[in-house]
């Protein structure tokens, strides 16, 4: 007997069991309703794949690497996966508040969004944002899930990631239809709130990928990715394996990430087993919850098997003037306040619900639809007429919640099992992040400068930066370093990284950044150095205001630390071109040698002299 025939017979058998009330022990009327609902359901269809971007394993693995690489952001602290954690149904578990339209925190229009990057200018220097100051910017909507997103025509809450995918660099149509995942994948990379500094261009993004080692900041790398990185390929090499040559482009980044996301299909829930014929896969309570959802129009919008019809609707959650939603994309006033209907699959794993993250548990969500006492009101402007017909009776609420919480959860998603596995990012490893100590020494206005030490201190990170805020404006700020911990809130400087002028004017308005390439001579792996800003300020004791101290633990990346130049000085005398070439060959293609090669061709004597002067003859 073929698998198809066996499957069909199992479904038919399950339907008969439901309709007769046998085994499950339900009343006949309830069984009839469930049976009617059952025959309308079915397994998830094959994943749609646009012909312009066919699935390949090399492309999928590259997309997975890119999705989880924090180096794709200009701050090195945000990856795509930072806001889309599998164990939270592909959404963001972090609760961060955006003040919303009125600009005031803790008012009804606040949004639970995702923390992005500290605002930085075109030079990647920290700048003060009018809303968030010198703190991570917060997105204006909650993070949507990439899991099962392959089935949607348009993506994002407002559908601005369109089915037709245009190359972000050329604006040429790269996918005629079915390319919403590609459109979505390239959006956050250049977004100055989510992942990038102001006014970034794709040339800067691709140039960085040519320099860094893939997933160098991650640990606990999944087996499939670890296998792909076993021979220590560079990003150009990974793009060659996926696309045939080593060109890195925005289009290819979108193609790779979208290919990976097309494998994130959650279809092993208890409901899926129930649908396949296992009538005991759902408990009696959960089956009653499913029936209540069918009877009260919930499944009109949250239609099985996707448990979403992927339409855009206004459920009256908030006044439309706060966020026009779909109207922003279409320009059609009839779309005002409409947002994408999210899938209910894995919804029990989420920490926030709705486009603005207004609810933080399923009870609040169901209470909104049930119009339970104490639930927020529904706003009538352009509200979907179906909302008047969607009223979950109080006695059905526990069953509905049980079904949504447990009957629709794929255990692979909850447990981060393939294909929903992921590496551990540096943002989740406190031992590899700077710790701030003390309170500093106050200057003008009684304000002590504050250290900004967000970047990962990986040796070989040529884009490491430290900042200061809350300093006197238009003042000299010196970054001092010590190998010894602070005493009474001060370090004893043993070296100075540099001196810069703070921006702004007046007490507490100064902001400055120093970029400190973490070459191999900076520190030993595992060593902690202590950094403090010293700001010239006549109002401070001794004329020097001081920031708090950053304890910086240096570590080696996944590809290891860059080697010591002296190990490649074969002649034993003055280093020559062969020594430099040997060094770069050992370090690999993903290095920063271009920064040390002024001539642009083969390294010459000046390049060699600068290289060894900067690095020293030992580590």
C-alpha positions in Angstrom: 0.0 0.0 0.0 1.4 3.4 -0.9 2.1 6.0 1.8 -0.5 8.3 0.2 -3.2 5.6 0.5 -2.3 4.8 4.0 -2.4 8.5 5.0 -5.8 8.9 3.4 -7.1 5.8 5.1 -5.8 7.1 8.5 -7.5 10.5 8.0 -10.8 8.8 7.0 -10.6 6.6 10.0 -9.9 9.6 12.3 -12.9 11.4 10.8 -15.2 8.5 11.5 -14.0 8.3 15.1 -14.7 11.9 15.6 -18.1 11.8 14.0 -19.4 8.8 16.0 -17.9 10.0 19.3 -16.1 6.7 19.8 -12.8 6.7 21.8 -12.7 10.4 22.4 -15.9 10.4 24.4 -17.4 13.6 23.1 -21.1 14.4 22.7 -22.4 13.6 19.3 -23.2 17.2 18.4 -19.7 18.3 19.4 -18.2 15.4 17.4 -20.2 16.5 14.3 -18.8 20.0 14.6 -15.3 18.8 15.0 -15.7 16.4 12.1 -16.9 19.2 9.9 -13.9 21.2 10.9 -11.6 18.3 10.4 -12.5 17.5 6.8 -11.7 21.1 5.9 -8.2 20.8 7.3 -5.0 19.3 5.9 -1.3 19.1 6.2 0.9 22.1 5.3 1.4 22.3 1.5 4.8 22.1 -0.1 6.9 25.2 0.5 6.7 27.6 -2.5 10.1 28.4 -4.0 10.6 31.1 -6.7 12.3 29.7 -9.8 14.8 32.6 -9.7 16.2 31.3 -6.3 16.1 27.5 -6.3 16.9 25.6 -3.1 20.5 24.3 -2.7 22.2 23.0 0.5 25.2 25.4 0.1 22.9 28.3 -0.2 20.8 27.2 2.8 23.9 26.8 5.0 25.2 30.2 3.9 21.8 31.8 4.8 21.9 30.2 8.2 25.4 31.5 8.9 24.3 35.0 7.8 21.1 34.9 9.8 23.0 34.2 13.0 26.1 36.3 12.4 26.2 39.4 14.6 28.9 40.8 12.3 26.2 41.5 9.7 25.4 44.6 11.9 27.7 47.6 12.0 27.8 47.3 15.8 28.7 43.6 15.8 26.0 43.1 18.5 22.8 42.3 16.4 22.1 39.5 14.1 18.8 38.6 12.4 18.4 35.9 15.0 18.8 38.3 17.9 15.1 39.4 17.3 13.9 36.0 16.0 14.7 33.4 18.6 13.3 29.9 17.8 12.4 29.0 21.4 10.2 32.1 21.4 8.4 31.1 18.2 10.8 33.1 16.1 10.0 36.3 17.9 11.9 38.5 20.3 11.8 37.5 24.0 13.3 40.8 25.1 10.8 43.3 26.4 11.8 46.8 25.3 9.5 49.9 25.3 9.1 52.4 22.5 7.2 55.5 23.6 4.9 55.4 20.6 3.3 58.3 18.8 3.1 60.7 21.8 6.8 60.3 22.6 6.1 59.6 26.3 6.9 56.3 28.1 4.3 54.4 30.1 1.3 55.7 28.2 -1.3 53.6 26.4 0.3 54.0 22.9 3.6 52.5 24.0 5.0 49.7 21.9 6.9 46.6 23.0 9.5 46.5 20.3 13.0 45.0 19.8 16.2 46.7 21.0 18.3 47.5 18.0 21.6 49.4 17.8 22.7 52.6 19.6 22.4 55.3 17.0 25.6 56.0 15.1 26.5 58.4 12.3 27.9 57.6 8.9 31.4 57.1 10.5 29.9 54.7 13.0 30.5 57.1 15.8 27.9 57.2 18.6 25.4 60.0 18.4 22.5 61.0 20.7 19.1 60.0 19.3 16.2 62.5 20.1 14.1 59.7 21.5 16.4 57.0 22.8 19.5 59.1 23.7 22.6 57.0 23.9 20.8 53.7 24.3 19.6 51.0 22.0 16.9 52.2 19.7 13.6 50.3 19.9 11.7 49.3 16.9 8.2 50.7 16.3 6.6 47.2 16.0 7.1 43.8 17.6 9.2 41.2 15.8 7.2 38.9 13.5 8.2 35.3 13.1 10.2 33.8 10.1 8.9 30.4 11.0 6.4 29.3 8.3 6.7 32.7 6.7 7.5 31.1 3.4 3.8 30.7 2.8 2.9 34.4 2.9 2.6 36.5 -0.2 3.8 39.7 1.5 5.7 40.0 4.8 6.2 42.3 7.8 3.2 43.5 9.8 2.2 45.9 7.0 3.2 43.7 4.1 5.9 46.1 2.8 8.2 43.2 2.0 6.6 42.5 -1.3 6.2 39.3 -3.4 8.2 41.0 -6.2 11.8 41.2 -5.0 13.9 44.1 -6.3 17.7 44.1 -6.0 18.4 46.7 -3.3 21.5 47.8 -5.2 20.2 48.1 -8.8 16.4 48.2 -8.2 16.0 45.6 -11.0 13.4 42.9 -10.5 15.2 39.9 -9.2 12.2 37.7 -8.5 8.9 38.4 -10.3 6.7 36.8 -7.7 7.1 34.7 -4.5 10.1 36.7 -3.2 8.7 38.2 0.0 11.3 36.4 2.1 14.0 37.9 0.0 12.4 41.3 0.3 12.1 40.9 4.1 15.7 39.5 4.5 17.5 42.6 3.2 15.4 45.2 5.0 16.9 45.1 8.5 20.5 44.9 7.3 20.6 48.6 6.3 18.0 49.8 8.8 19.6 52.4 11.1 17.4 51.3 14.1 17.8 47.6 13.8 21.3 46.8 12.5 23.2 49.6 10.8 24.7 53.1 11.3 23.1 56.1 9.6 23.3 56.3 5.8 25.0 53.0 5.3 25.2 51.6 1.8 25.4 48.0 0.6 28.9 48.5 -0.6 29.9 48.9 3.1 28.0 45.8 4.1 29.5 43.6 1.4 33.0 45.0 2.0 32.8 44.0 5.7 31.7 40.5 4.8 34.7 40.1 2.6 36.9 41.0 5.6 35.4 39.1 8.6 35.5 35.4 9.3 32.0 33.8 9.2 30.3 33.4 12.6 33.5 34.4 14.3 31.7 35.8 17.3 29.5 32.7 17.9 30.0 29.5 20.0 28.1 26.2 20.2 27.7 26.2 16.4 25.2 23.7 15.1 26.5 20.6 13.4 25.5 21.5 9.8 27.1 24.9 10.1 30.2 23.5 11.8 30.6 21.1 9.0 30.4 23.9 6.4 33.0 25.9 8.3 35.4 23.0 9.0 37.9 24.1 6.5 37.7 27.7 7.7 36.3 29.2 4.5 35.9 33.0 4.1 32.6 34.6 3.2 33.8 35.0 -0.4 34.4 31.2 -0.5 31.0 30.4 1.0 29.4 32.7 -1.6 31.4 30.8 -4.3 30.1 27.5 -3.1 26.5 28.8 -3.1 26.4 30.9 -6.2 29.4 29.8 -8.4 31.7 32.7 -7.8 32.8 34.7 -4.8 30.9 37.9 -5.5 29.0 39.2 -2.4 26.0 41.3 -3.1 22.8 42.4 -1.5 20.8 40.2 -3.9 22.8 37.1 -2.9 22.5 37.9 0.8 18.7 38.1 0.4 18.7 34.9 -1.7 20.7 33.0 0.9 18.9 34.1 4.0 15.5 33.5 2.3 16.6 30.0 1.3 17.4 29.2 4.9 14.1 30.6 6.1 12.2 28.4 3.7 13.4 25.4 5.7 12.0 26.8 9.0 8.7 24.9 8.7 7.0 23.9 11.9 4.6 21.1 11.1 5.1 18.6 13.9 2.6 19.9 16.5 0.1 17.7 18.3 -2.5 19.2 15.9 -0.5 17.9 12.9 -0.5 14.4 14.4 -4.2 14.7 15.1 -4.8 15.9 11.6 -2.8 12.9 10.3 -5.1 10.5 12.1 -3.9 10.2 15.7 -7.1 11.2 17.5 -5.3 11.1 20.9 -2.7 13.6 19.9 -4.9 16.4 21.3 -6.4 16.1 24.7 -10.2 16.3 25.2 -9.7 19.8 26.6 -7.7 20.9 23.5 -10.2 19.4 21.1 -12.9 21.3 22.8 -10.8 24.5 22.4 -10.4 23.8 18.7 -14.2 23.3 18.4 -14.8 26.6 20.2 -12.5 28.4 17.9 -14.3 27.0 14.9 -17.7 27.9 16.3 -16.8 31.5 17.1 -15.1 32.4 13.8 -11.5 32.4 15.1 -10.5 30.0 12.3 -11.8 32.3 9.6 -8.7 34.4 9.9 -6.5 31.8 11.6 -7.3 29.1 9.1 -5.7 25.7 9.4 -3.3 24.3 8.5 -1.3 27.5 8.6 -3.6 28.9 11.3 -3.4 32.2 9.4 -5.0 33.3 6.2 -2.1 35.8 5.7 -4.5 38.6 5.1 -4.4 42.1 6.7 -7.1 43.1 9.1 -8.0 45.8 11.6 -9.2 44.2 14.9 -9.7 47.5 16.7 -6.7 47.1 18.9 -5.6 50.7 19.0 -6.7 54.0 17.3 -5.6 53.9 13.7 -3.8 57.3 13.9 -1.2 55.7 16.1 -0.1 53.4 13.2 -1.8 53.3 9.8 -0.4 49.8 9.2 -1.2 48.5 5.7 -2.3 51.9 4.5 1.3 53.1 4.6 2.1 50.5 2.0 -0.9 50.6 -0.3 -2.0 54.2 0.2 -5.6 53.0 0.4 -7.6 54.5 3.2 -9.6 51.3 3.4 -6.4 49.6 4.7 -6.0 52.0 7.7 -5.1 50.2 10.9 -4.8 46.8 9.2 -2.0 44.4 10.2 -1.0 40.9 9.1 -2.9 38.0 10.7 -0.1 36.1 12.5 0.0 32.3 12.6 -1.2 30.7 15.9 1.4 28.0 15.5 3.9 28.0 18.4 2.0 31.0 19.8 2.3 29.6 23.3 6.1 30.2 23.1 5.8 34.0 22.6 6.3 36.7 25.2 4.4 39.4 23.4 1.4 39.5 21.1 0.0 41.8 18.5 1.9 44.3 16.2 2.7 46.6 19.2 3.4 43.8 21.7 0.5 45.1 23.8 -0.3 41.7 25.4 2.3 39.6 27.2 0.3 36.3 27.7 -2.3 34.4 25.9 -4.9 35.0 28.6 -4.8 38.7 27.7 -5.2 38.0 24.0 -8.2 35.7 24.4 -9.7 38.1 26.9 -9.5 40.8 24.3 -11.5 38.7 21.8 -13.9 37.5 24.6 -14.4 41.0 25.7 -13.6 39.9 29.2 -14.0 42.3 32.1 -10.9 44.5 32.4 -9.8 43.9 28.8 -9.0 46.9 26.7 -11.8 48.2 24.5 -12.0 47.6 20.7 -11.7 50.8 18.7 -14.4 50.9 15.9 -12.7 53.0 13.2 -12.3 50.6 10.2 -12.6 47.6 12.5 -13.1 44.3 10.6 -16.9 43.4 10.7 -15.9 39.9 11.6 -14.9 41.1 15.1 -18.5 41.6 16.0 -19.1 37.9 15.3 -16.0 36.8 17.2 -16.8 36.5 20.9 -15.4 33.6 22.7 -17.7 32.5 25.5 -16.2 32.7 29.0 -16.6 28.9 29.6 -14.6 28.1 26.5 -11.6 30.4 27.3 -9.6 27.7 29.2 -10.0 25.2 26.4 -9.1 27.7 23.7 -6.0 28.7 25.6 -5.0 25.1 26.2 -5.3 24.3 22.4 -3.3 27.4 21.4 -0.7 27.0 24.2 -0.1 23.3 23.8 -1.8 21.8 20.8 0.0 24.1 18.3 3.5 24.0 19.6 6.2 22.1 17.6 8.6 20.6 20.1 11.5 21.1 17.7 10.9 24.9 17.9 10.5 24.9 21.6 13.8 22.9 22.1 15.8 24.6 19.4 16.2 21.3 17.4 17.2 21.2 13.8 16.2 23.1 11.6 15.4 25.5 14.5 18.8 25.1 16.1 21.2 28.1 16.5 24.6 29.1 17.8 25.1 31.0 21.0 25.8 34.6 20.1 28.1 36.9 22.0 25.1 38.9 23.2 24.1 35.8 25.2 27.6 35.2 26.8 28.2 37.6 29.7 31.7 36.3 30.0 32.6 37.8 26.7 31.1 41.2 27.2 32.4 44.2 29.1 31.3 44.9 32.6 30.9 48.5 33.9 32.4 49.2 37.3 31.9 52.2 39.6 30.2 55.5 39.1 33.1 57.7 37.8 34.0 61.2 38.8 31.5 64.0 38.2 32.3 67.2 36.3 30.2 70.1 35.1 26.6 69.9 36.3 27.5 67.3 38.8 27.3 64.7 36.0 29.9 61.9 35.6 30.7 60.8 32.1 29.4 57.3 31.2 31.3 54.6 29.4 29.8 52.9 26.3 31.3 49.5 26.0 28.8 47.5 23.9 31.0 46.0 21.1 32.4 42.5 21.5 36.1 42.5 22.5 37.2 39.8 20.1 40.9 39.9 19.2 41.0 40.5 15.5 37.9 42.7 15.6 39.1 45.7 13.6 35.8 47.6 14.2 35.9 47.6 18.0 34.9 50.9 19.5 34.4 52.5 22.9 32.3 55.6 23.5 31.6 58.1 26.2 28.4 60.0 26.9 27.2 62.5 29.5 30.5 64.3 29.3 31.1 68.1 29.1 30.5 69.1 25.5 33.3 70.3 23.3 36.0 68.9 25.6 39.0 66.7 25.2 38.3 63.1 26.1 41.2 60.6 26.5 40.7 56.8 26.6 43.1 55.3 29.1 43.8 51.6 29.6 45.2 49.6 32.5 46.0 45.9 33.2 45.0 46.5 36.8 41.5 46.9 38.3 40.4 50.3 39.4 41.0 51.5 43.0 38.4 53.9 44.4 36.8 54.1 40.9 40.0 55.1 39.1 42.5 53.1 37.0 46.2 53.8 36.8 46.7 54.3 33.1 49.4 52.2 31.4 48.6 53.2 27.9 46.3 55.7 26.0 44.4 54.6 23.0 43.7 58.1 21.8 42.2 61.5 22.4 39.1 62.9 20.8 36.9 66.0 21.1 33.4 65.5 22.5 30.4 66.6 20.5 27.7 69.1 21.7 28.0 71.9 24.2 27.4 72.2 27.9 27.2 69.8 30.9 26.2 66.2 30.1 25.9 66.8 26.4 29.3 65.5 25.2 29.5 62.2 23.2 32.6 60.8 21.7 33.8 57.5 20.1 37.3 56.0 19.7 37.8 53.1 17.2 40.3 50.7 18.5 41.4 47.9 16.1 42.0 44.8 18.3 45.2 43.6 16.7 47.0 40.7 18.3 49.3 42.8 20.4 46.5 44.4 22.3 46.0 41.6 24.9 46.3 38.0 25.5 43.3 35.7 25.0 41.4 35.6 28.3 43.0 38.7 29.6 40.9 41.5 31.1 41.9 45.1 30.6 40.3 48.1 32.2 39.3 51.2 30.3 38.3 54.7 31.5 37.6 58.0 29.9 39.3 61.1 31.2 37.5 64.3 30.2 39.0 67.7 30.6 36.5 69.6 32.8 37.4 72.6 35.0 34.4 71.8 37.3 35.8 68.3 38.1 38.3 67.6 40.9 41.8 68.3 39.5 40.2 69.4 36.2 39.4 65.8 35.1 36.0 64.2 35.0 36.2 60.4 34.7 33.8 57.8 33.4 33.0 54.6 35.1 35.4 51.8 34.2 34.9 49.0 31.6 36.4 45.6 32.5 37.0 44.2 29.0 37.5 40.4 28.7 39.3 39.7 25.4 38.6 36.5 23.6 39.4 34.7 20.4 36.9 34.1 17.7 35.6 30.9 16.2 38.5 31.0 13.7 41.0 31.6 16.5 43.1 34.6 17.2 45.2 36.2 14.5 48.8 34.8 14.8 51.8 36.6 16.1 53.9 38.2 13.3 57.2 37.1 14.9 56.2 33.5 14.2 56.4 34.2 10.5 59.7 36.0 10.4 61.7 33.3 8.7 64.8 35.5 8.1 65.1 36.4 11.8 66.2 39.9 10.7 64.2 42.7 9.2 60.8 41.3 8.1 60.4 41.1 4.4 57.6 40.6 1.8 57.8 36.8 2.2 57.2 37.1 5.9 54.2 39.3 5.5 52.8 37.0 2.7 53.3 34.0 4.9 51.5 35.7 7.8 48.5 36.7 5.7 48.2 33.3 4.2 48.1 31.7 7.6 45.5 34.2 8.9 43.3 33.4 5.9 41.3 35.5 3.5 39.0 37.0 6.1 41.5 39.3 7.5 42.2 43.1 7.6 45.4 43.0 5.5 44.0 45.7 3.1 44.2 48.2 6.0 48.0 47.6 6.1 48.6 47.6 2.3 48.8 51.2 1.2 50.1 50.4 -2.3 47.1 48.3 -3.2 49.3 45.7 -4.9 52.0 43.5 -3.5 53.1 44.7 0.0 56.1 46.9 -0.3 58.8 48.0 2.2 56.5 50.8 3.6 53.7 48.3 4.1 56.0 45.9 5.9 57.5 48.6 8.1 54.1 49.8 9.1 52.8 46.3 9.7 55.5 45.3 12.1 55.7 48.7 13.7 52.0 48.4 14.5 52.0 44.8 15.5 55.4 44.5 17.1 57.7 41.6 16.8 55.9 39.5 19.4 52.6 39.1 21.2 
